[in-house]
Amino acid sequence: MTPTGTLRKLLKGRKRGNRRMRNRRTSQNSILKSALRYEAKQAEIDALRSLLKYKFWMFGYHAARWVQINRLGRLCLKNPFRFLIAIAGLKLLHPNMTCLYSTYKLRFNKPDGNSHAGK
């Protein structure tokens, strides 16, 4: 080996073969992460589509599928169903609420029939 090659090796502090293996692992991980993100997006779309068709069991299946993909892949994505949970919580707190879901403003009717913005 030439002296310059030895010097480069010492400066880098690692062997060439290890770097190749690490790059291969990194590319495999990025491919796996992108595939998991795609599957999570598909599960989210399937869940909302089944909710639209009033198929609540299928919504639960696809929502659980999204949760498992997010957990196993360690994707750390925000829950896309949190707005449904917020609406359900408001509905329990205010039974007379009628939901007008526009720009995240929720309105509910008072017992006297007047409506005002939710808290």
Beta strands, then each sheet from edge to edge (+ up, - down):
strand 1: 107-109
strand 2: 115-117
sheet 1: 1+ 2-
end
